Amino acid sequence: MTENHGHSTGADMGPEEIQAVIDRILASDEAAAAKARSGKKPETTRAPIETSWRSRALALSGDDELSDADGDQEDLAERRALRRVAGLSTELEDVTEVEYRQLRLERVVLAGLWSEGTAQDAENSLQELAALAETAGSEVLDGIVQRRLKPDPGTFLGSGKAQELKDIVQATGADTVIVDSELSPSQRRGLEDIVKVKVIDRTALILDIFAQHAKSREGKAQVELAQLEYLLPRLRGWGESMSRQAGGQVGSASAGMGSRGPGETKIELDRRKIRTRMAKLRREIAGMKPARETKRANRRRNQVPSVAIAGYTNAGKSSLLNRLTDAGVLVQNALFATLDPTVRKAETPDGIGYTLADTVGFVRSLPTQLVEAFRSTLEEVADADLILHVVDASHPDPEGQIAAVRAVLTEIDARKVPEIVVFNKADAADPFVIERLRQREPRSVVVSARTGAGITELRQLISTSIPRPGVKMDLLVPYERGEVLSRLHEEDVEILGMEHVDEGTRLDVMVREGLAADLEPYLRHE
């Protein structure tokens, strides 16, 4: 006869008992939500990370980041609906609660290494890691920074600091540690053996965010390729499932008949499957590239100027695109909210047409796997006639953002493209910081994509910076050639003057070289 040990199964419980379990769960959820609203923190042996600087890095709650130029933002409601439920615990008071429990946020502790720069640089880096963790759907409980010349080869932090990290994890009830660097497989294993919870690094966290936000077929393929490249050298085995087959009575395995031969480990089979999948993804991405190149070639053939919006993640690139073109692309106060490039048509104040391309955001130490996987997307920046380098002027370290973006632009051979630095979020930035930044970057403009301040000045600067029609012509178009007159009113022609005379319409125009040859029959001769 099997004993119950004090636990009732769902079949043994009556309706009153089941309802009591549900009421207890709902009561604990309401208490957790009330505690979250009141801003109370769990009691820990260390002071948790300050909410003030976390919100300064990223404020995930609140809808005031949208403006009228952003459109309806239907995708934003869908993305927010997928966020996990906060304040729910995995500890069960009763085994029957598992039927009613909801998925909860991961509770994480951050760990960073300060090997160079100032203490403020190390703190800013940990702030950014906290923002990344919150974007991925985690709850940040605490964080530590260690002053060390170089990482420990075994545990990254060293045995003493790793033991301190273990104490923090136990005190806060965290279930994940995120390290603000890329860990080697041995460092990750060594740190997990000490802290006894899951350990991930900065690269894995960024890849997780990309996997959540990828929407298009090309974007999903690029993210999966980057994840597989990261995973390949980090495969790990557990127990006998990874042991090599062998014949006879080998060791304690006693495999016996049917398993003789050199065999192959399961981890080797997994690696072969990953390499096969990576090869297939590379072929798929290469197959998508001609379509993008064809569109780009059409723009070049028609001599349409192209402007690329680049910059640090969450600097406001998509908001700026919406403000300039009414594109209505997704805007969210989160890191890497936009992954798929968006190209829209725009006009200068005097009617010259050009294209605006929104691209994926950059970040410090952007994983090399992502740079390689998204190279076809980043080519939009390298092939542009002008780059709008968007900078968050309200960020604690805007100079660091500028340096990180320019490092990636150098990597993709885009530093030769003319650049306008756009200091965004002027409504939330310190005026003294803005003045300091403008002195460092003379070719710059200060705007607020949310309020629309400075957008007119930016449009004028774009108008004077893009390639404009360079051939001046004095034309006389007969009245019966209305199609020619209509062609001269398109976006790639600049009309300097127009006059109606007896013989037809006289125009002083600036056109591009390709159109100049077609207009030679209408040249006006004195």
Phi, psi and omega in degrees: 000128183275134179276154182270336182057032173085357180256139177259139175276167180300328182288330183277343186274142177275172181301323180294321181292318178298317180295326178294321178296315180297317180297322179294319179295315181296323179295319178293325178295318180295322178294319179294319180294319178296322179294322178293321180292327181282351177082012180286145180254153175292144180290129181225168178281345176237153176291126180292169181300136184296129178296332184298313181281337174295316179291334177292326178284322183195121175254101185282335180265154179106141183250012186278003181278351183268150177236175181297331182286349184277351178079198187284332178057052181293326180293334183294319178297321178295318181292319180292331179293338181272357180291143185282164188276130181272156171083007180258138185259154177272347181285130184258131172283333180215144184297334182288346181293342183299335181287338187247356185288142176257161179293137184244167176291144171289141180255118191238154171240136183262148177220129180229163180239129179254097183250341179206165182081194182263171177296326178295323177298317180295321179292319178298321179296320179289327174299316180295322177297322177297319178295320177297316181296319179293322177297324179286350177102027182252164175250116183277123183259320187199171179199149178227150175233131179250134175275114185206140183291320178211154183296149174289130184294339183267314185233007180072313183264340189098153188295320182294312180291327177296321177294321175297320177297321178299318179296320179295318179299316180292321182290324183271345184075027181286156177240002180211143172244131178246125182259134185276054178189175175266123182268144170283159180304321181290323178295320180295315179297316181298320180289322178295324179297331182272310186279342175066021172226173180296137178239127173232161180250179185299320181297314179298324179294315179296319179297325178295320178295317179299319181295325178290324191262348181293132183241317185281164179297318179293318179297317179297319179294319179296318180293317180297321178297316179296321179295319180292322177298323178288323185285328189308309180280001185245015177295140179229152179249157181231118172065210187285349181294343181254004184283152182281140174292147178207153182271160175072195179270081185266116178059225179262003183289319180053050185293315176078200185294149178090353181231017181284153179121172183294329178068187179207134181288154179297328181292327177291322176297318179298319179296320179295320178296320180296316179297321178296316179295320178297319178297320179294318180296320178298321177295319179296316180295320177295327178289334177278341185296319181302325180297317179294320180293325179296316178298319180294322179293323177297319179294321179292321180295322177276002177056043176272121179297144180240135178239127180253133176264114180235165178156180180292152179296142181066024176275348179105029182293314181294322177297321178293320176299316178297321181292324183277332188230356186056041184288329180072025180285163185300131176236126178213139178281070182209157180284138179057042177292328182246122177247321184278132181292144179235127179246127180229157181271140180218168180225146172284165179303333179263014170094008178277127183276148175205170178250145176244127181242123175269133185238172179294144181284160178254168180206161176301138178054047177302126184305135181299330179298323180288322179299318180290316183294324183263019183298321180296325177289318183289345176297336176301326180284314184294330182267004183283160174274340182205141177247127169267104182272102185273130181234136176280102183291343179270359181287149179298334183225070181295326179297322177295323177296316181299316181296319181294319180293317181292333175294319178290321178299324176294321182294329181259016176060044180246006182287343180282347182282135177305145189228137170244123178273122182251110178274105185266171180062041180295334180290341181248359186266159176283127180302327179292324177294318179298317180296320178298318181292321181294328177291328179282329182238089184296327179270076186214168177214145181253126184222169168225107181295336182284316182263342182091001179293135177081357182293323179298315178298321179295318178300318180296320180293322175297319182299321181276349186259335181281156176298127182249163177305133188247000182251119180268134182223143175251109190245152171231108185255120178300153183296332181284350179261063181295331181293328178290317179298322178295321179296326181287350178263009179278176194288343183265014179236135177251116182270117180273328181196151181214138182213137179264123180238180184297320185282341183158208181255124179262131184226138166257116187228158169246122183232167176275162188300322182298324181278335183300322180295324180287338184264359182303323179298343184255012177297139181271129180248131180288000000 
